[in-house]
């Protein structure tokens, strides 16, 4: 009787995909390629990945790209025999011969010449990192090419697909259970900037699909973190899920550090890229009105207001107020600046106006807030 859990190297799977593609000249079912290898008994019941780790962690990038396909991937025969189900579901439990483990960040392997179609993930964020080469990314009715160093976060409910052309294209595809993305990864966007505010709102707006794309070409530190993240999935022990999760957080943090000023975002409801508007908002939100911004970019106030509301679910005035209040909170709690000084620093012309807005927002006057500490926001 054949084993339920088995291992195939990526090289074995690629070889079978090439064989099937050469016969039909059409994209191949990944599931079929895996099962063909299984039915011919080409699988192993144990993996020998540990023998490769030392080499793959430390070797030059070119050598890593030549040898990572020797790693063995674990598959569950029973899951593969249920075509209506994905090969893996983020946030589920994965049963292995050794243990049962909850996997909230799952790193997928992307194979060329395989069948793809526009699809959505209702309970997971999909994250793409192009380690080397080119990835074809389709989002709704948009088509883009992602290149080495690009990092794309696709929100749940977004219709999308990805593909690569050949063996030289290496994309690390990750699925993050929504609950854990919102509780852990969104926290990395909590600095008091309008860019972080917009990024967070875009990713957590459940009424529409969205993506964020950061570009970090040539950042060797990020490539090393991405390599460690990718290799972690092949350890198949009780520590691997937790380590994968933390490697993913580290990768995301460094992507933000390197790519915060080189980003794109979905804007399918607009005729133009919204990125220049966000850059302007980032620099001028303390002083610029919505009318100022509309005039700067030759939009009507009504159109710009609608775009911001659709993208974030909030009005421009609410976003700016939130940012000013959070900044004021930091000044009150951690500096000795006067109320008049803080009012001016966060963009209010009148200390009285600032105090009224602050009291409405927090339920306390600024002076009471400073002496009594942080209350629950009203």
C-alpha positions as semicolon CSV with decimal commas, in nm:
position;residue;x (nm);y (nm);z (nm)
1;X;0,000;0,000;0,000
2;X;0,136;0,339;-0,099
3;X;0,205;0,597;0,170
4;X;-0,032;0,888;0,233
5;X;0,243;1,143;0,298
6;X;0,524;1,157;0,047
7;X;0,801;1,379;-0,087
8;X;0,897;1,492;-0,436
9;X;1,177;1,727;-0,531
10;X;1,092;2,036;-0,728
11;X;1,323;1,906;-1,000
12;X;1,113;1,589;-1,031
13;X;0,794;1,793;-1,061
14;X;0,947;2,031;-1,316
15;X;1,065;1,734;-1,523
16;X;0,712;1,590;-1,530
17;X;0,563;1,930;-1,616
18;X;0,810;1,961;-1,906
19;X;0,713;1,614;-2,028
20;X;0,340;1,690;-2,021
21;X;0,387;2,033;-2,177
22;X;0,601;1,894;-2,461
23;X;0,320;1,650;-2,542
24;X;0,029;1,898;-2,545
25;X;0,190;2,244;-2,575
26;X;-0,073;2,361;-2,326
27;X;-0,046;2,462;-1,960
28;X;-0,030;2,162;-1,728
29;X;-0,226;2,074;-1,413
30;X;0,018;2,084;-1,121
31;X;-0,197;1,832;-0,935
32;X;-0,177;1,592;-1,232
33;X;0,201;1,627;-1,255
34;X;0,240;1,547;-0,884
35;X;0,006;1,247;-0,899
36;X;0,181;1,112;-1,209
37;X;0,510;1,106;-1,017
38;X;0,334;0,943;-0,723
39;X;0,167;0,674;-0,938
40;X;0,503;0,582;-1,093
41;X;0,648;0,541;-0,745
42;X;0,905;0,816;-0,791
43;X;0,840;0,964;-0,448
44;X;1,029;0,924;-0,122
45;X;0,879;0,852;0,219
46;X;1,140;1,069;0,389
47;X;1,313;1,387;0,287
48;X;1,683;1,464;0,298
49;X;1,647;1,843;0,298
50;X;1,864;1,876;0,608
51;X;2,163;1,768;0,400
52;X;2,112;2,067;0,169
53;X;2,036;2,340;0,423
54;X;2,393;2,429;0,520
55;X;2,489;2,469;0,154
56;X;2,176;2,664;0,057
57;X;2,187;2,904;0,352
58;X;2,544;3,016;0,288
59;X;2,615;2,973;-0,083
60;X;2,632;3,262;-0,334
61;X;2,303;3,360;-0,495
62;X;2,381;3,202;-0,831
63;X;2,460;2,867;-0,664
64;X;2,139;2,888;-0,458
65;X;1,930;2,942;-0,772
66;X;2,099;2,641;-0,933
67;X;2,033;2,406;-0,641
68;X;1,714;2,498;-0,452
69;X;1,506;2,268;-0,677
70;X;1,671;1,969;-0,511
71;X;1,462;2,035;-0,199
72;X;1,181;1,789;-0,134
73;X;0,822;1,907;-0,093
74;X;0,580;1,724;0,137
75;X;0,240;1,627;-0,009
76;X;-0,071;1,462;0,129
77;X;-0,216;1,206;-0,115
78;X;-0,567;1,233;0,030
79;X;-0,570;1,611;-0,018
80;X;-0,446;1,574;-0,374
81;X;-0,733;1,337;-0,453
82;X;-0,990;1,607;-0,373
83;X;-0,974;1,831;-0,683
84;X;-1,240;2,068;-0,551
85;X;-1,009;2,165;-0,264
86;X;-0,684;2,364;-0,286
87;X;-0,367;2,166;-0,231
88;X;-0,324;2,367;0,085
89;X;-0,562;2,595;0,277
90;X;-0,401;2,869;0,491
91;X;-0,517;2,869;0,848
92;X;-0,601;2,500;0,844
93;X;-0,429;2,215;1,020
94;X;-0,175;2,014;0,824
95;X;-0,134;1,653;0,934
96;X;0,210;1,504;0,884
97;X;0,347;1,167;0,992
98;X;0,526;1,332;1,284
99;X;0,276;1,582;1,418
100;X;-0,020;1,808;1,357
101;X;0,065;2,173;1,307
102;X;-0,133;2,489;1,253
103;X;0,006;2,679;0,955
104;X;-0,089;3,046;0,937
105;X;0,184;3,146;0,691
106;X;0,225;2,896;0,412
107;X;0,499;2,933;0,152
108;X;0,399;2,796;-0,186
109;X;0,614;2,685;-0,478
110;X;0,540;2,845;-0,817
111;X;0,589;2,619;-1,119
112;X;0,607;2,734;-1,479
113;X;0,382;2,596;-1,757
114;X;0,101;2,524;-1,509
115;X;-0,268;2,607;-1,543
116;X;-0,380;2,930;-1,381
117;X;-0,697;3,133;-1,365
118;X;-0,834;3,441;-1,196
119;X;-0,925;3,347;-0,840
120;X;-0,978;3,496;-0,495
121;X;-0,888;3,403;-0,138
122;X;-1,161;3,497;0,104
123;X;-0,970;3,424;0,425
124;X;-0,608;3,481;0,332
125;X;-0,372;3,749;0,209
126;X;-0,146;3,638;-0,074
127;X;0,207;3,777;-0,072
128;X;0,448;3,754;-0,366
129;X;0,822;3,816;-0,359
130;X;1,013;3,795;-0,686
131;X;1,348;3,654;-0,582
132;X;1,476;3,635;-0,939
133;X;1,340;3,695;-1,288
134;X;0,989;3,798;-1,389
135;X;0,640;3,720;-1,261
136;X;0,328;3,795;-1,466
137;X;0,064;3,940;-1,235
138;X;-0,301;3,978;-1,334
139;X;-0,526;4,178;-1,102
140;X;-0,890;4,220;-1,199
141;X;-0,852;4,376;-1,546
142;X;-0,492;4,492;-1,500
143;X;-0,177;4,312;-1,611
144;X;0,167;4,389;-1,470
145;X;0,515;4,244;-1,478
146;X;0,680;4,204;-1,138
147;X;1,058;4,186;-1,137
148;X;1,340;4,093;-0,902
149;X;1,290;4,257;-0,562
150;X;0,919;4,332;-0,609
151;X;0,699;4,251;-0,308
152;X;0,322;4,245;-0,360
153;X;0,050;4,206;-0,095
154;X;-0,288;4,100;-0,237
155;X;-0,588;4,156;-0,009
156;X;-0,865;3,894;0,033
157;X;-1,143;3,912;-0,222
158;X;-0,909;4,031;-0,500
159;X;-0,943;3,849;-0,834
160;X;-0,589;3,774;-0,948
161;X;-0,352;3,523;-1,099
162;X;0,025;3,484;-1,134
163;X;0,250;3,291;-1,370
164;X;0,616;3,254;-1,460
165;X;0,769;3,164;-1,796
166;X;1,053;2,928;-1,713
167;X;1,298;2,777;-1,467
168;X;1,500;3,097;-1,427
169;X;1,202;3,278;-1,272
170;X;1,182;3,221;-0,896
171;X;0,884;3,363;-0,707
172;X;0,819;3,301;-0,337
173;X;0,441;3,285;-0,296
174;X;0,298;3,308;0,056
175;X;-0,049;3,281;0,202
176;X;-0,118;3,445;0,537
177;X;-0,434;3,367;0,730
178;X;-0,634;3,693;0,743
179;X;-0,674;3,697;1,120
180;X;-0,298;3,683;1,170
181;X;-0,219;3,934;0,898
182;X;-0,447;4,192;1,055
183;X;-0,330;4,126;1,412
184;X;0,044;4,101;1,342
185;X;0,148;4,243;1,006
186;X;-0,080;4,547;1,000
187;X;0,082;4,652;1,330
188;X;0,399;4,718;1,131
189;X;0,211;5,004;0,962
190;X;0,125;5,190;1,282
191;X;0,375;5,472;1,255
192;X;0,203;5,810;1,233
193;X;0,237;5,881;0,862
194;X;-0,032;5,924;0,605
195;X;0,131;5,660;0,383
196;X;0,109;5,399;0,656
197;X;-0,248;5,505;0,725
198;X;-0,345;5,462;0,361
199;X;-0,159;5,132;0,327
200;X;-0,336;4,996;0,634
201;X;-0,678;5,113;0,519
202;X;-0,626;4,971;0,169
203;X;-0,528;4,630;0,301
204;X;-0,807;4,609;0,557
205;X;-1,091;4,748;0,344
206;X;-1,309;4,440;0,309
207;X;-1,548;4,597;0,058
208;X;-1,310;4,581;-0,238
209;X;-1,003;4,396;-0,363
210;X;-0,670;4,576;-0,343
211;X;-0,299;4,522;-0,360
212;X;0,016;4,704;-0,252
213;X;0,337;4,666;-0,450
214;X;0,679;4,765;-0,316
215;X;0,998;4,763;-0,521
216;X;1,335;4,678;-0,364
217;X;1,569;4,584;-0,653
218;X;1,916;4,469;-0,555
219;X;1,863;4,474;-0,176
220;X;2,089;4,186;-0,071
221;X;1,967;4,191;0,291
222;X;1,610;4,133;0,176
223;X;1,715;3,850;-0,057
224;X;1,886;3,678;0,237
225;X;1,576;3,708;0,458
226;X;1,358;3,581;0,172
227;X;1,592;3,285;0,126
228;X;1,573;3,199;0,497
229;X;1,193;3,225;0,486
230;X;1,175;2,998;0,185
231;X;1,410;2,736;0,329
232;X;1,224;2,726;0,661
233;X;0,919;2,564;0,500
234;X;1,124;2,257;0,410
235;X;1,218;2,162;0,766
236;X;0,885;1,989;0,842
237;X;0,918;1,994;1,220
238;X;0,709;2,139;1,501
239;X;0,906;2,465;1,499
240;X;0,875;2,539;1,129
241;X;0,531;2,713;1,132
242;X;0,633;2,959;1,405
243;X;0,972;3,029;1,248
244;X;0,812;3,083;0,907
245;X;0,570;3,334;1,061
246;X;0,851;3,536;1,219
247;X;1,068;3,525;0,905
248;X;0,768;3,667;0,719
249;X;0,735;3,951;0,970
250;X;1,106;4,026;0,936
251;X;1,078;4,027;0,556
252;X;0,778;4,261;0,564
253;X;0,954;4,498;0,806
254;X;1,260;4,521;0,584
255;X;1,050;4,564;0,270
256;X;0,886;4,865;0,436
257;X;1,228;5,000;0,534
258;X;1,370;4,965;0,181
259;X;1,061;5,021;-0,033
260;X;0,843;5,270;0,152
261;X;0,916;5,538;-0,111
262;X;0,885;5,305;-0,410
263;X;0,536;5,164;-0,415
264;X;0,230;5,118;-0,634
265;X;-0,125;5,034;-0,542
266;X;-0,436;4,917;-0,719
267;X;-0,650;5,195;-0,858
268;X;-0,894;5,021;-1,088
269;X;-1,167;5,270;-1,001
270;X;-0,949;5,562;-1,117
271;X;-0,809;5,666;-1,452
272;X;-0,469;5,753;-1,313
273;X;-0,215;5,622;-1,065
274;X;-0,297;5,751;-0,716
275;X;0,063;5,725;-0,595
276;X;0,160;6,092;-0,664
277;X;-0,145;6,203;-0,467
278;X;-0,036;5,994;-0,168
279;X;0,316;6,136;-0,190
280;X;0,173;6,488;-0,184
281;X;-0,056;6,403;0,107
282;X;0,236;6,258;0,299
283;X;0,428;6,586;0,274
284;X;0,141;6,831;0,314
285;X;-0,149;6,679;0,509
286;X;-0,096;6,907;0,812
287;X;-0,161;7,217;0,605
288;X;-0,329;7,115;0,277
289;X;-0,706;7,109;0,241
290;X;-0,888;6,872;0,010
291;X;-0,939;7,170;-0,224
292;X;-0,565;7,237;-0,228
293;X;-0,490;6,878;-0,326
294;X;-0,762;6,869;-0,590
295;X;-0,622;7,185;-0,747
296;X;-0,265;7,050;-0,737
297;X;-0,366;6,742;-0,940
298;X;-0,639;6,904;-1,151
299;X;-0,920;6,696;-1,002
300;X;-1,255;6,818;-0,886
301;X;-1,298;6,815;-0,508
302;X;-1,591;6,575;-0,543
303;X;-1,391;6,330;-0,756
304;X;-1,089;6,330;-0,523
305;X;-1,314;6,289;-0,218
306;X;-1,484;5,990;-0,383
307;X;-1,150;5,830;-0,470
308;X;-1,020;5,860;-0,115
309;X;-1,345;5,726;0,030
310;X;-1,348;5,429;-0,209
311;X;-0,986;5,346;-0,143
312;X;-0,986;5,370;0,236
313;X;-1,346;5,372;0,354
314;X;-1,283;5,705;0,532
315;X;-1,315;6,071;0,442
316;X;-1,005;6,285;0,398
317;X;-1,096;6,500;0,698
318;X;-1,132;6,192;0,921
319;X;-0,796;6,055;0,809
320;X;-0,617;6,384;0,874
321;X;-0,788;6,427;1,211
322;X;-0,684;6,074;1,317
323;X;-0,323;6,137;1,222
324;X;-0,309;6,473;1,400
325;X;-0,466;6,331;1,716
326;X;-0,224;6,038;1,728
327;X;0,071;6,272;1,686
328;X;-0,066;6,504;1,954
329;X;-0,104;6,207;2,188
330;X;0,266;6,125;2,152
331;X;0,368;6,483;2,227
332;X;0,145;6,498;2,537
333;X;0,262;6,168;2,681
334;X;0,633;6,183;2,600
335;X;0,736;6,552;2,587
336;X;0,698;6,863;2,801
337;X;0,588;7,086;2,514
338;X;0,307;7,329;2,587
339;X;-0,045;7,285;2,450
340;X;0,010;7,589;2,224
341;X;0,330;7,435;2,083
342;X;0,167;7,096;2,024
343;X;-0,130;7,259;1,856
344;X;0,099;7,429;1,604
345;X;0,318;7,121;1,553
346;X;0,024;6,900;1,452
347;X;-0,125;7,160;1,218
348;X;-0,381;7,364;1,409
349;X;-0,377;7,746;1,389
350;X;-0,568;7,785;1,714
351;X;-0,497;7,612;2,045
352;X;-0,863;7,648;2,136
353;X;-0,971;7,468;1,816
354;X;-0,712;7,196;1,879
355;X;-0,839;7,146;2,235
356;X;-1,202;7,118;2,120
357;X;-1,113;6,856;1,857
358;X;-0,894;6,667;2,104
359;X;-1,167;6,661;2,371
360;X;-1,421;6,537;2,116
361;X;-1,180;6,264;2,000
362;X;-1,049;6,138;2,335
363;X;-1,315;6,255;2,583
364;X;-1,054;6,454;2,778
365;X;-0,893;6,793;2,745
366;X;-0,524;6,778;2,642
367;X;-0,406;6,882;2,990
368;X;-0,619;6,614;3,160
369;X;-0,497;6,356;2,908
370;X;-0,136;6,442;2,990
371;X;-0,188;6,409;3,365
372;X;-0,419;6,108;3,353
373;X;-0,267;5,897;3,078
374;X;-0,417;5,742;2,768
375;X;-0,798;5,687;2,786
376;X;-1,015;5,477;2,562
377;X;-1,071;5,658;2,231
378;X;-1,426;5,784;2,186
